Amino acid sequence: MVLIALLTALMASPVGASRPPRGEIVADVRCVDDPAQGYALYLPSTYTADREWPVIFAFDPGGRGLNPVERYKAAAEKYGYIVAGSNNSRNGSWDITKAAVSAMTHDVATRFSIAMKREYVAGMSGGSRVALGVALSSQGIAGVFASSAGYPDSRPRTELAFPVFETAGTEDFNWIEMRQMARALKTPHRLAIFEGGHIWLPADVATEGVEWMEIQAMKSGRKPRAQAEIDSIYAERIAKVDQTGDHVDAEQSAAVSAIVEDFTGLEDVTRFSAKAKQLAADKRVRDELKKDVDLETKETATNQIILGEESLLTDSAHRAGALKQLRERWKALSEAAKVPEDTPERRMARRVLGGLSVRLSEGGMTQDPEYLAIVREYRPARPGR
């Protein structure tokens, strides 16, 4: 589906609908041609119809369009983006989602003046799979903001026709998926990890993402080069790195390398190029990265073991032993998840428990009554999205 191509003819037609207010979030804008469809909306306070504006079409896994619009509002105001979050697209039927995508993009394109080369899609969890699905099946998407989930077909890719800003929480059960997606990609991408679980990215991370997309747009020619804006974003990135001084860890190494990657050709990155090489070669950084990979391996193995033990519950010869093992594993994970100190092991336990709990709620786990009693005893409270 090519979003803008399908709407070009419509852009010339009269709007024929009242315009929502600027500078404030509107929770539910009804689509003119299909009033059963709606979306949350933010128009920058400076919006006028005599120029074109970049737009972010966003998708929440539960059809709560306010979630992404609230997260991207500050960035949208600062950098002049329209943000629309579907109130109809949600996990479940792909036909419902396609109708929601079509209705929202149609309505936004007919009501407002949008930049054809600056059309972005964003999503979280199942909504991220929708966003990536739209981008993969379209031509000309400017970029994707992918939060807490990857490709809709689970097929690994090394190249994409659009830049991707990925995010995940430290306790997000899709943390591994997002890390693996980022490691595989050779085309422009960025992975931002924040403190939290399987939730929408915080507003400050959303602003980082929009700033990164601004740089990508100028590098690709989708947006005319604005040196003052480049200098401002560059200064902010430098300040964050310089704040940490001589601190050495994998996060610092990634931040310095990202400055070099993002601003080569736009700014003088000589001192950061040297520092990036130095940090990448530092044993402390290499050891930390290896530990992260080892933790991924352990986390994957833990999930596979639990799945294997669940499969034995229908085998009368192994059922009792499987229940015993599963109880011990859930108890151990629950205890590890509750320790007061924030450690990599605690985060891993919370990710595993979170993933198991979601799988249960989505019907992907055995419905054995005795096993469900164990799950209810040890499963964590599920945070809001």
N, C-alpha and C positions, 0 to 999 in steps of 0.2 A: 504494500500500500504506500503510495507516495502522497504524503499529506498535502503539501503545498500545490503540487501539480493538479490534484483533484479540485482545488479550491480557487485556482486562478481566475476562472470566469466569474466566480461569485464575488470576488473582490471589487469588481466594477459595479456591482448592483447596489442600490440604496440600502443603508443599514436598516432602517424601518423599525428600530427598537431603541428604547431609552438607554443612555450610557450610565453604567454604575459610577459611583463617586470615585474620585482619585485620592490616593494617599491613605486609604483604609481598606481593610479586608471585608469583602462581601461574602457571607457564608454560603449563599445558594443563588446562583444566577441560573434562571431557567432558559434552556435553549429555545430560540424562537420557533424553529421548524419542528422541534420534538420536545414539548414541555415535560415529558416524562424524564428527560435527561437534564442534569444540572451539574454545576461545578462551583467551587469556591474560587474567588478571584482577587487578585491584587493588581491595581493600576498604579504606577508611580505617580507621585503628586505633581510631577512636571509633565505628565502625559498630555500630548496634543496630537490631533489627527494629521497635522501637516508634515510629519516625519515618520519614518518607520522604526519600530521598536523590536528588539529581540524578545522571544517568548519562551517560557518553560512550561511544557505540558506535563503534569505530574499525576502519578497513580499510586494510591494507597491500597494496601491489601484488603482493607475492610470498607472501602468506599467512603472514606472520611477525607474529603478533599481539603478540609481546613488544615490537616496535619502538615502536608508539604508547603502549603501557602504560608502558614505561620513560620515555618523554618526558613523559607527563602525570602520573606518579606524585607528584612533589613538589606540583604544583598540586592534585591530588586530595586529598592528605593535608591541605593547608593549608585548602582550602575545602570539604572534605567531599563529594567526588564518587566514585562508583563508575566504574571504567574497564574496559571489556571490548574486547579486540582479537581479531578473528576469525583463526583459524588456517587457515581454508578459503577465504575470499574472496580472489581473486587475479585478476590480469589474464588475460583469456581469455573463457571461456564466461559469458555473463550468467545462464544458468540455474543454473550452479554458484554464482554470487554470490548470486542470489536465495534459493537454498536455505540458504546460509550466513547471510545476514541474518536470515531467518525463524527458523532454529534458535537462533542466538545470542540474539536479542532475546526469544524465547520462554523460553529457559532462564534468562536473567538476571531476567526479570520474574516468573517463578515461584519462583525461589530467594530473591530479595531484595526489600526494600521500596523501591521506586523512586517518585520524584515524577512523576506523569503530565504535569505542565506543564514539567518540567525535563529533557526527553530531548534529548540532543545527538548529532550524528554528526560524525565526523572521518575524514580520510583523507589519504593522500599519493599523488601521481601518479595512476595508475589508480584507486587507492583513494579519492582525492579526488573523482573523477568518480562513484564509487559513492556516496559520502556525499551529494553534491549531488543525484544521481539519487533517492536515498531521500527526501531532504528535499522535492524538487520533486513527488514522487508521493505525499506524505503530507500529513496535516493535523496541525498542532499541534507540529511540530518546533521546539524552543526556539532552536536555532542550529546553525551549521555551522562547523567548523574545516577550512578547505580549504587544503591544502599542495601547492604545485607542480603544480596542474592545476585547470581550471575545469569548465564544464558538460559533461555527458556527450553532449549533442547539439550542442555548439559554437555554440548560438544566443545571441547577445548579449541581455542583459536590463538594463533600467534599474531595475526594482523586484523585490523578493523578499519573500515573506511571513515571512522569518526573517532575523536578523542573520548576517553572515558575517565570520569572522576569517580573512583570507587570509595566507599566507606564501610566500616564495620565497627561494632563495639568490641571492647576487650573480652566481654563475656557473651558475645553473640555466637550462637551455635553454627552460623555460617561464616565464622571468622576464617576457618581453613579454606573454604571455597573462594573467598575474596582474595586471600593471599595467593592461592594457586593461580587464580585468574590473572592477577597482576604479574606474577613471575613469568607466565607464559607469553604475555603480550610484548611485542617488539615495536608496535606503533604507539603514538602518544597516549599515556595513561598516568594516573596518579592514584595511589592508595593512601587514604587517611584513616588511621585508627584512633578512636576516641574512647574515653572511659564510659562504659555502659554495656547494655545488653543488646537484644534484637529489637532496636527501636530506630526511628527516624534520626538522622544526623542532627546535632545541635546547630543553632543558628550561626554561631561563629565558624563552624566547619563548613556550613553552606556558603558563607561569604568567601571562605578560602577557595571553595570549589568554583564559584562564579568568577573570582579573580583569575584562577588558573585557566578557565575557559576564555576569559577576555584575552589573555596572553596567547592562547592557542588560536583564537580567531584572528588576531593581528599577524601571527606568524604565517597563517595559511592564506591570508588575504581576504577573509570573510569580513573583516572590519578594517577600515583605514588605520594606519599606524598613528597612535596618539602617544607621543613621547612622554608627556606629563603624566599620563595614567601609568605608563610602563614604569617610569621613575618612582611613582608613589608606591606601586605594588612591590617593586624591587626593594625599596627602602624598608617596607614592612617586613619582608622576608629576611633581609639582612639583620634587622633589629632582633628578630626572634632567634636567629642563629647566634648573634653576638651576645645575647643575654646569657647564654649558657657558658660563655667563656671557653676555657680549655677542656670542658667536660667531654669525655669520650664514651660514646655508646652507639648502638646501631641506629637509634632514632636520629641522633646528631649527624651521623654519617649519611643517612638517607636525605636529611634536610639540606645538607650542603651539596650533595650530588644533584638534588632536584633544582637547586638554584642554577647550577651550571647547565643542566639540561634545558631548563625553561628559558633562560635569559641569554644564552649564547647567540650572538648576532644582534642582540638588542641592547646589551649593557657590557661593560668591561668586567668579565668574571675571572680574570687572571688569578687573583688571590684565592678564589674559591676552587678553581680547578686544582691547584696545588694541594689545598686542604682536603679536597675530596679524595685524591689519590692517597694521601697520608692516612686518612681515617679508614679507608677501605682496606689498607694493608695492616692496620693495627690489630694485634692479636686479640685484644679485648672485644673488638667489634666482630671479628671472625668467630670467636668463641660464642658470643651472644647469638649470632645468626645461626650457628650450628645447634645451639640449645633450642632455639625456636623451631627448627626443622625437626629435631628429635621429639619435641613436645607434640608437634603435628602428627608424627608417626605414632606416638603413644596414644593420642586422642583418637585417631582413626582406628587403631587396633582395639581400643576399649569399646568403641561403638560396634565394631564387627563382632566382638566376643559376645556382647549383650544380645545382638541380633541372632547369633547362633544359638545361644541358650534359650531365647524366646521360641525358636523353632522347635525345640525339644519338648515344649509343654504339651504337645499333642501326642507325644510318644509315651505310652504308659510305662515303658521300661525305664525311661529317663526323666519322667516328669518330676518326681520328688527331688532328685538331685539338682535338676535345673532350677526349681523353685528356690531351693536352699542357696544355690549360687547367686541367683538373681537378687534375693534378699540381701545377701552379703555385699553385693556390688552396689546396689542402691543405697544401702546404709553407709558404706565407705565413701561413696560420692557425696552423699548428703553431709556427712561429717566434714569432708574436705571443703565443701562449699561454704560451710559456716564458720571456718576459722577466722579470727579477727584480722590477721595480717593478710594484706593483699599480695599474694604470691602467684607465680605462673601456674602452680598446681591448683590453687583455689579457682583461678579463672577457668582452667581446663575443666574442672569438676562442674562448674556452673554452666559452661557451654554444653557439656555432655547431657546434664540433667535437663537443660532447656530444650535441647533437640529431641530428647526422648519424650518429654512432656508434650511438645508440639505434635510429634508423630502420633501420640495417643489421641490428642484432641481431634486430629484429622482422620482418625480411623485407620491409621497405618500400623497399629500395634495390635497384637493378639488381645482379644477381649476376654481372656481367661479370668474368671471372677477372683480366684486366689491371687493371681498376679496383679490384678488391678488394685486389690487391697494393699499390696506391697507398694505399688506406685503412689497411691493416695497417701500413704504413711510418710513417704520420703520425697515426693515431688515438691519443688519450690513453688512459691507463689509466682504467677506469671505477671510480669510488669506490663503496664499499658504501653501502647505504641504511639 
